[in-house]
Amino acid sequence: MELNVFVACDSYKGSLTSVQANECIKKGVMTVFKSANVECFPVADGGEGTVDAYTYNYGHKITVDCEGKTVEIGVNEKEDTCIIEMASVNGIMDDSDKDILGRNTYKTGLLIKKALELDFKNIMIGIGGSGTNDCGIGIAAALGYRFLDAQGNEVLPYINNAFKMKTIDATNVDSKIKDANFIVLSDVKNPLLGQNSCAHMYGKQKGANAEEIELLEKLDIQFFELCKSNGYVLNDFEGAGAAGGLGFGLVTFLDAKICSGMDYMLSKIEKEEEMNDFDLIITGEGKIDEQSQYGKVIEGMQKLGAKYDIPVLSIGGSVVLENTENLLYGSCVQKCCDLKEAMDHAQSNLINATIQCLNLIGCGMEIMKRY
């Protein structure tokens, strides 16, 4: 009797794409169970690897120019859909030489503009892995919105100019926006403002110091009030703080709908009605931590496994959890080494971790037969 394994991994940030990670795990499974049937379904939650994961299962990739940089976006003509990955142009490492106040989402806006020029009706935007905190000001500017001061002069589209902005001019906004549907894929549920705001929760990892974090919060409040006074928004909302307030900007200026990237991917698993045929689900991501239990790939696969009563094995580049009681897991790191060494050998580490986990599971099953 053949073993049927369903593999659905996220990317291992900085080392493996979701597609590569799935292939590594498949190799590991086939090493232990040579006649196994292994189905791969690369997934992502809206961050890095979203375009790769989507186009592995649907459509294909095309390249576009974004201010001199060649960028891949996903297209699916059958469903009239284009998918954009913010991290490809406005990720943590993009503009890393600039402070957080000097970065904006303009390049992501240019990708959206390109999708509109290609006449796609459905535009999906994965906003995980952002390096910005501009509330979507840059995107709005790229699509024709203008921010004016008290004298009617245009203000440069950066969050540090929020106090200068008095009016939002939509005269020259791209006319194709009203005919398109925008879906935001995000794994973050934070509001724009307050104790759990984007500035307070994610400013530090984007390079902001304590003083800049408090300034960002004040600037975000000011921009929120600007949008409110111009009739664009009434209240803060869950997910508004995603990607440095980009969730707020996309809903405010494009009437976008925010959904969990993982939930969206799960909804696209056409094999769901066939899940009862699988004996094991294997999933993973670069770091399994407390966040993995909230809107991430690990959580999504745990839910899928529970629904069909299938055990789920999670393999992380590293595992940092206080409570692992309900998690069947393994780690790629098998010896003491620094992060660079671990990432340099990511493929072999993931293959070997899969082999080791499956051998241990097999050993456990043999022991259980005796009792």
One Martini backbone bead per residue (centre of mass of N, CA, C, O) as a GRO file, in nm:
protein
  371
    1MET     BB    1   0.093   0.038   0.025
    2GLU     BB    2   0.072   0.362  -0.039
    3LEU     BB    3   0.199   0.666   0.041
    4ASN     BB    4   0.020   0.972   0.113
    5VAL     BB    5   0.147   1.305   0.039
    6PHE     BB    6   0.103   1.640   0.159
    7VAL     BB    7   0.264   1.933   0.032
    8ALA     BB    8   0.276   2.259   0.224
    9CYS     BB    9   0.481   2.534   0.170
   10ASP     BB   10   0.665   2.781   0.257
   11SER     BB   11   0.896   2.992   0.272
   12TYR     BB   12   1.255   3.035   0.335
   13LYS     BB   13   1.380   3.299   0.432
   14GLY     BB   14   1.663   3.363   0.220
   15SER     BB   15   1.672   3.044   0.078
   16LEU     BB   16   1.362   2.945   0.009
   17THR     BB   17   1.124   2.872  -0.178
   18SER     BB   18   0.830   2.717  -0.188
   19VAL     BB   19   0.907   2.531  -0.420
   20GLN     BB   20   1.180   2.429  -0.309
   21ALA     BB   21   1.075   2.318  -0.039
   22ASN     BB   22   0.884   2.106  -0.157
   23GLU     BB   23   1.105   1.946  -0.310
   24CYS     BB   24   1.274   1.867  -0.064
   25ILE     BB   25   1.056   1.705   0.082
   26LYS     BB   26   1.006   1.506  -0.142
   27LYS     BB   27   1.289   1.382  -0.137
   28GLY     BB   28   1.273   1.282   0.154
   29VAL     BB   29   1.031   1.094   0.120
   30MET     BB   30   1.154   0.919  -0.120
   31THR     BB   31   1.386   0.805   0.052
   32VAL     BB   32   1.197   0.644   0.255
   33PHE     BB   33   0.943   0.636   0.032
   34LYS     BB   34   0.973   0.523  -0.286
   35SER     BB   35   0.637   0.474  -0.342
   36ALA     BB   36   0.534   0.742  -0.298
   37ASN     BB   37   0.274   0.985  -0.293
   38VAL     BB   38   0.351   1.323  -0.399
   39GLU     BB   39   0.195   1.633  -0.321
   40CYS     BB   40   0.235   1.964  -0.440
   41PHE     BB   41   0.158   2.293  -0.256
   42PRO     BB   42   0.245   2.586  -0.277
   43VAL     BB   43   0.262   2.842  -0.025
   44ALA     BB   44   0.117   3.158   0.099
   45ASP     BB   45   0.052   3.476   0.302
   46GLY     BB   46   0.171   3.746   0.122
   47GLY     BB   47   0.460   3.714   0.096
   48GLU     BB   48   0.717   3.572   0.023
   49GLY     BB   49   0.629   3.362  -0.261
   50THR     BB   50   0.344   3.419  -0.378
   51VAL     BB   51   0.393   3.410  -0.682
   52ASP     BB   52   0.516   3.129  -0.695
   53ALA     BB   53   0.278   2.974  -0.570
   54TYR     BB   54   0.055   3.061  -0.764
   55THR     BB   55   0.204   2.977  -1.043
   56TYR     BB   56   0.230   2.673  -0.981
   57ASN     BB   57  -0.099   2.638  -0.986
   58TYR     BB   58  -0.135   2.919  -1.152
   59GLY     BB   59  -0.045   3.015  -1.430
   60HIS     BB   60   0.201   3.284  -1.471
   61LYS     BB   61   0.497   3.455  -1.547
   62ILE     BB   62   0.599   3.798  -1.562
   63THR     BB   63   0.778   4.077  -1.682
   64VAL     BB   64   0.858   4.395  -1.531
   65ASP     BB   65   0.902   4.737  -1.506
   66CYS     BB   66   1.064   4.909  -1.208
   67GLU     BB   67   1.263   5.148  -1.224
   68GLY     BB   68   1.482   4.930  -1.371
   69LYS     BB   69   1.337   4.680  -1.247
   70THR     BB   70   1.299   4.343  -1.261
   71VAL     BB   71   0.966   4.201  -1.234
   72GLU     BB   72   0.760   3.957  -1.096
   73ILE     BB   73   0.441   3.847  -1.208
   74GLY     BB   74   0.116   3.723  -1.186
   75VAL     BB   75  -0.085   3.530  -1.427
   76ASN     BB   76  -0.454   3.472  -1.505
   77GLU     BB   77  -0.652   3.471  -1.771
   78LYS     BB   78  -0.890   3.286  -1.693
   79GLU     BB   79  -0.938   3.485  -1.415
   80ASP     BB   80  -0.845   3.777  -1.452
   81THR     BB   81  -0.545   3.767  -1.301
   82CYS     BB   82  -0.330   3.950  -1.074
   83ILE     BB   83  -0.007   3.917  -0.902
   84ILE     BB   84   0.141   4.090  -0.624
   85GLU     BB   85   0.466   4.166  -0.466
   86MET     BB   86   0.584   4.382  -0.245
   87ALA     BB   87   0.869   4.253  -0.166
   88SER     BB   88   1.000   4.304  -0.460
   89VAL     BB   89   1.016   4.648  -0.393
   90ASN     BB   90   0.923   4.685  -0.054
   91GLY     BB   91   1.124   4.559   0.125
   92ILE     BB   92   1.347   4.545   0.374
   93MET     BB   93   1.600   4.586   0.162
   94ASP     BB   94   1.467   4.814   0.045
   95ASP     BB   95   1.601   5.108   0.113
   96SER     BB   96   1.812   5.048   0.361
   97ASP     BB   97   1.964   5.336   0.346
   98LYS     BB   98   1.699   5.433   0.455
   99ASP     BB   99   1.489   5.566   0.644
  100ILE     BB  100   1.164   5.513   0.730
  101LEU     BB  101   1.079   5.814   0.638
  102GLY     BB  102   1.223   5.762   0.330
  103ARG     BB  103   0.987   5.565   0.266
  104ASN     BB  104   0.785   5.403   0.009
  105THR     BB  105   0.505   5.264  -0.211
  106TYR     BB  106   0.545   5.341  -0.515
  107LYS     BB  107   0.635   5.074  -0.656
  108THR     BB  108   0.378   4.921  -0.596
  109GLY     BB  109   0.201   5.116  -0.756
  110LEU     BB  110   0.332   5.051  -1.033
  111LEU     BB  111   0.235   4.756  -1.040
  112ILE     BB  112  -0.063   4.823  -1.038
  113LYS     BB  113  -0.058   4.994  -1.295
  114LYS     BB  114   0.031   4.763  -1.479
  115ALA     BB  115  -0.219   4.585  -1.431
  116LEU     BB  116  -0.415   4.795  -1.549
  117GLU     BB  117  -0.283   4.811  -1.833
  118LEU     BB  118  -0.350   4.489  -1.872
  119ASP     BB  119  -0.664   4.455  -1.788
  120PHE     BB  120  -0.717   4.358  -1.504
  121LYS     BB  121  -0.976   4.287  -1.279
  122ASN     BB  122  -0.792   4.111  -1.083
  123ILE     BB  123  -0.608   4.230  -0.793
  124MET     BB  124  -0.336   4.097  -0.623
  125ILE     BB  125  -0.189   4.177  -0.288
  126GLY     BB  126   0.109   4.110  -0.141
  127ILE     BB  127   0.213   4.250   0.198
  128GLY     BB  128   0.444   4.100   0.290
  129GLY     BB  129   0.762   4.210   0.387
  130SER     BB  130   0.782   4.498   0.464
  131GLY     BB  131   0.976   4.833   0.466
  132THR     BB  132   0.724   5.011   0.547
  133ASN     BB  133   0.554   5.342   0.675
  134ASP     BB  134   0.294   5.510   0.474
  135CYS     BB  135  -0.019   5.427   0.435
  136GLY     BB  136  -0.006   5.437   0.102
  137ILE     BB  137   0.100   5.701  -0.032
  138GLY     BB  138   0.268   5.594  -0.273
  139ILE     BB  139   0.046   5.445  -0.420
  140ALA     BB  140  -0.143   5.682  -0.461
  141ALA     BB  141   0.057   5.852  -0.632
  142ALA     BB  142   0.097   5.640  -0.866
  143LEU     BB  143  -0.241   5.667  -0.919
  144GLY     BB  144  -0.292   6.012  -0.889
  145TYR     BB  145  -0.264   6.112  -0.620
  146ARG     BB  146  -0.280   6.424  -0.429
  147PHE     BB  147  -0.084   6.619  -0.196
  148LEU     BB  148  -0.182   6.910  -0.018
  149ASP     BB  149  -0.140   7.210   0.095
  150ALA     BB  150  -0.263   7.512   0.206
  151GLN     BB  151  -0.166   7.637  -0.095
  152GLY     BB  152  -0.181   7.384  -0.316
  153ASN     BB  153   0.072   7.224  -0.287
  154GLU     BB  154   0.266   6.970  -0.359
  155VAL     BB  155   0.342   6.677  -0.177
  156LEU     BB  156   0.547   6.455  -0.092
  157PRO     BB  157   0.504   6.088  -0.071
  158TYR     BB  158   0.546   6.106   0.264
  159ILE     BB  159   0.499   6.058   0.599
  160ASN     BB  160   0.679   6.315   0.692
  161ASN     BB  161   0.436   6.505   0.542
  162ALA     BB  162   0.159   6.494   0.697
  163PHE     BB  163   0.147   6.789   0.829
  164LYS     BB  164   0.123   6.932   0.535
  165MET     BB  165  -0.136   6.789   0.480
  166LYS     BB  166  -0.483   6.899   0.368
  167THR     BB  167  -0.524   6.764   0.074
  168ILE     BB  168  -0.710   6.547  -0.151
  169ASP     BB  169  -0.638   6.476  -0.493
  170ALA     BB  170  -0.853   6.298  -0.753
  171THR     BB  171  -0.845   6.399  -1.053
  172ASN     BB  172  -0.588   6.188  -1.164
  173VAL     BB  173  -0.705   5.922  -1.131
  174ASP     BB  174  -0.717   5.616  -1.227
  175SER     BB  175  -0.993   5.497  -1.408
  176LYS     BB  176  -0.950   5.174  -1.366
  177ILE     BB  177  -1.012   5.130  -1.065
  178LYS     BB  178  -1.334   5.109  -1.068
  179ASP     BB  179  -1.312   4.818  -1.247
  180ALA     BB  180  -1.160   4.690  -1.008
  181ASN     BB  181  -1.036   4.418  -0.809
  182PHE     BB  182  -0.914   4.422  -0.470
  183ILE     BB  183  -0.677   4.195  -0.315
  184VAL     BB  184  -0.559   4.141   0.014
  185LEU     BB  185  -0.270   3.973   0.130
  186SER     BB  186  -0.276   3.887   0.483
  187ASP     BB  187  -0.131   3.820   0.832
  188VAL     BB  188  -0.237   4.098   0.950
  189LYS     BB  189  -0.447   4.252   1.234
  190ASN     BB  190  -0.361   4.524   1.279
  191PRO     BB  191  -0.392   4.832   1.346
  192LEU     BB  192  -0.292   5.151   1.284
  193LEU     BB  193  -0.356   5.229   1.585
  194GLY     BB  194  -0.190   5.222   1.884
  195GLN     BB  195  -0.053   4.974   2.071
  196ASN     BB  196  -0.095   4.771   1.793
  197SER     BB  197   0.052   4.909   1.584
  198CYS     BB  198   0.269   4.929   1.328
  199ALA     BB  199   0.483   5.096   1.473
  200HIS     BB  200   0.496   4.935   1.745
  201MET     BB  201   0.525   4.631   1.617
  202TYR     BB  202   0.730   4.700   1.334
  203GLY     BB  203   0.941   4.932   1.341
  204LYS     BB  204   1.203   4.796   1.445
  205GLN     BB  205   1.240   4.583   1.202
  206LYS     BB  206   1.266   4.858   1.005
  207GLY     BB  207   1.477   5.061   1.183
  208ALA     BB  208   1.337   5.189   1.420
  209ASN     BB  209   1.343   5.388   1.674
  210ALA     BB  210   1.188   5.503   1.947
  211GLU     BB  211   1.144   5.790   1.835
  212GLU     BB  212   1.035   5.705   1.551
  213ILE     BB  213   0.790   5.547   1.647
  214GLU     BB  214   0.641   5.790   1.773
  215LEU     BB  215   0.637   5.958   1.515
  216LEU     BB  216   0.482   5.759   1.337
  217GLU     BB  217   0.226   5.761   1.503
  218LYS     BB  218   0.165   6.064   1.459
  219LEU     BB  219   0.159   6.050   1.148
  220ASP     BB  220  -0.066   5.841   1.123
  221ILE     BB  221  -0.279   6.008   1.264
  222GLN     BB  222  -0.271   6.247   1.068
  223PHE     BB  223  -0.348   6.084   0.812
  224PHE     BB  224  -0.614   5.978   0.913
  225GLU     BB  225  -0.742   6.262   0.953
  226LEU     BB  226  -0.719   6.347   0.661
  227CYS     BB  227  -0.901   6.124   0.543
  228LYS     BB  228  -1.146   6.194   0.715
  229SER     BB  229  -1.178   6.502   0.625
  230ASN     BB  230  -1.199   6.385   0.307
  231GLY     BB  231  -1.401   6.120   0.314
  232TYR     BB  232  -1.244   5.815   0.327
  233VAL     BB  233  -1.290   5.773   0.648
  234LEU     BB  234  -1.398   5.659   0.981
  235ASN     BB  235  -1.225   5.397   1.069
  236ASP     BB  236  -1.058   5.182   1.217
  237PHE     BB  237  -0.902   4.850   1.141
  238GLU     BB  238  -0.858   4.536   1.076
  239GLY     BB  239  -0.544   4.546   0.896
  240ALA     BB  240  -0.446   4.846   0.863
  241GLY     BB  241  -0.137   4.778   0.977
  242ALA     BB  242  -0.046   4.646   0.738
  243ALA     BB  243   0.242   4.725   0.600
  244GLY     BB  244   0.255   5.011   0.730
  245GLY     BB  245  -0.061   5.083   0.642
  246LEU     BB  246  -0.147   4.954   0.365
  247GLY     BB  247  -0.422   4.849   0.433
  248PHE     BB  248  -0.543   5.128   0.461
  249GLY     BB  249  -0.474   5.244   0.176
  250LEU     BB  250  -0.620   5.028  -0.002
  251VAL     BB  251  -0.902   5.073   0.114
  252THR     BB  252  -0.921   5.385   0.080
  253PHE     BB  253  -0.821   5.411  -0.245
  254LEU     BB  254  -0.936   5.101  -0.366
  255ASP     BB  255  -1.146   4.927  -0.218
  256ALA     BB  256  -1.028   4.697  -0.069
  257LYS     BB  257  -0.985   4.351   0.019
  258ILE     BB  258  -0.924   4.174   0.311
  259CYS     BB  259  -0.724   3.871   0.334
  260SER     BB  260  -0.614   3.578   0.408
  261GLY     BB  261  -0.362   3.421   0.257
  262MET     BB  262  -0.416   3.135   0.364
  263ASP     BB  263  -0.719   3.116   0.307
  264TYR     BB  264  -0.691   3.151   0.007
  265MET     BB  265  -0.515   2.905  -0.052
  266LEU     BB  266  -0.713   2.697   0.064
  267SER     BB  267  -0.944   2.770  -0.141
  268LYS     BB  268  -0.745   2.660  -0.392
  269ILE     BB  269  -0.771   2.363  -0.308
  270GLU     BB  270  -0.882   2.127  -0.526
  271LYS     BB  271  -0.809   1.867  -0.335
  272GLU     BB  272  -0.999   1.874  -0.086
  273GLU     BB  273  -1.189   1.629  -0.170
  274GLU     BB  274  -0.907   1.437  -0.155
  275MET     BB  275  -0.781   1.436   0.141
  276ASN     BB  276  -0.862   1.142   0.243
  277ASP     BB  277  -0.610   1.006   0.079
  278PHE     BB  278  -0.427   1.113   0.298
  279ASP     BB  279  -0.170   1.043   0.554
  280LEU     BB  280   0.005   1.319   0.512
  281ILE     BB  281   0.117   1.636   0.632
  282ILE     BB  282   0.354   1.877   0.501
  283THR     BB  283   0.512   2.154   0.657
  284GLY     BB  284   0.652   2.502   0.637
  285GLU     BB  285   0.913   2.731   0.764
  286GLY     BB  286   1.168   2.924   0.868
  287LYS     BB  287   0.985   3.007   1.137
  288ILE     BB  288   0.877   2.861   1.437
  289ASP     BB  289   0.631   3.038   1.617
  290GLU     BB  290   0.383   3.209   1.761
  291GLN     BB  291   0.290   3.333   1.479
  292SER     BB  292   0.219   3.051   1.339
  293GLN     BB  293  -0.080   3.055   1.493
  294TYR     BB  294  -0.143   3.335   1.308
  295GLY     BB  295  -0.217   3.321   0.973
  296LYS     BB  296  -0.039   3.090   0.895
  297VAL     BB  297   0.060   2.805   0.746
  298ILE     BB  298   0.060   2.620   0.989
  299GLU     BB  299  -0.230   2.676   1.078
  300GLY     BB  300  -0.370   2.594   0.814
  301MET     BB  301  -0.271   2.293   0.818
  302GLN     BB  302  -0.389   2.217   1.090
  303LYS     BB  303  -0.684   2.261   1.004
  304LEU     BB  304  -0.684   2.063   0.767
  305GLY     BB  305  -0.609   1.813   0.932
  306ALA     BB  306  -0.849   1.824   1.130
  307LYS     BB  307  -1.078   1.801   0.918
  308TYR     BB  308  -0.937   1.503   0.803
  309ASP     BB  309  -0.763   1.343   1.004
  310ILE     BB  310  -0.453   1.452   0.963
  311PRO     BB  311  -0.138   1.446   1.003
  312VAL     BB  312   0.107   1.705   1.104
  313LEU     BB  313   0.414   1.815   0.966
  314SER     BB  314   0.659   2.045   1.096
  315ILE     BB  315   0.920   2.238   0.923
  316GLY     BB  316   1.189   2.426   1.044
  317GLY     BB  317   1.458   2.615   1.045
  318SER     BB  318   1.324   2.704   1.315
  319VAL     BB  319   1.238   2.656   1.675
  320VAL     BB  320   1.027   2.895   1.875
  321LEU     BB  321   0.883   2.733   2.150
  322GLU     BB  322   0.716   2.675   2.448
  323ASN     BB  323   0.465   2.518   2.308
  324THR     BB  324   0.468   2.162   2.171
  325GLU     BB  325   0.239   1.955   2.239
  326ASN     BB  326   0.055   2.001   1.948
  327LEU     BB  327   0.338   1.951   1.783
  328LEU     BB  328   0.463   1.820   1.486
  329TYR     BB  329   0.823   1.843   1.469
  330GLY     BB  330   1.101   2.005   1.291
  331SER     BB  331   1.453   2.074   1.230
  332CYS     BB  332   1.712   2.181   1.021
  333VAL     BB  333   1.889   2.209   1.273
  334GLN     BB  334   2.160   1.969   1.367
  335LYS     BB  335   2.372   2.199   1.442
  336CYS     BB  336   2.612   2.406   1.534
  337CYS     BB  337   2.539   2.729   1.386
  338ASP     BB  338   2.512   2.971   1.180
  339LEU     BB  339   2.293   3.127   0.978
  340LYS     BB  340   2.454   3.116   0.714
  341GLU     BB  341   2.510   2.813   0.710
  342ALA     BB  342   2.217   2.721   0.718
  343MET     BB  343   2.133   2.873   0.451
  344ASP     BB  344   2.350   2.749   0.256
  345HIS     BB  345   2.211   2.446   0.350
  346ALA     BB  346   1.897   2.429   0.312
  347GLN     BB  347   1.834   2.188   0.130
  348SER     BB  348   1.981   1.959   0.287
  349ASN     BB  349   1.848   2.018   0.560
  350LEU     BB  350   1.552   1.959   0.470
  351ILE     BB  351   1.589   1.675   0.372
  352ASN     BB  352   1.710   1.558   0.638
  353ALA     BB  353   1.474   1.637   0.824
  354THR     BB  354   1.264   1.463   0.683
  355ILE     BB  355   1.400   1.192   0.722
  356GLN     BB  356   1.419   1.199   1.031
  357CYS     BB  357   1.117   1.232   1.095
  358LEU     BB  358   1.017   0.973   0.950
  359ASN     BB  359   1.192   0.775   1.111
  360LEU     BB  360   1.071   0.846   1.388
  361ILE     BB  361   0.781   0.776   1.321
  362GLY     BB  362   0.840   0.480   1.250
  363CYS     BB  363   0.953   0.406   1.527
  364GLY     BB  364   0.700   0.475   1.691
  365MET     BB  365   0.511   0.272   1.549
  366GLU     BB  366   0.666   0.016   1.633
  367ILE     BB  367   0.637   0.054   1.937
  368MET     BB  368   0.319   0.064   1.949
  369LYS     BB  369   0.276  -0.237   1.857
  370ARG     BB  370   0.380  -0.352   2.153
  371TYR     BB  371   0.123  -0.191   2.329
   0.00000   0.00000   0.00000
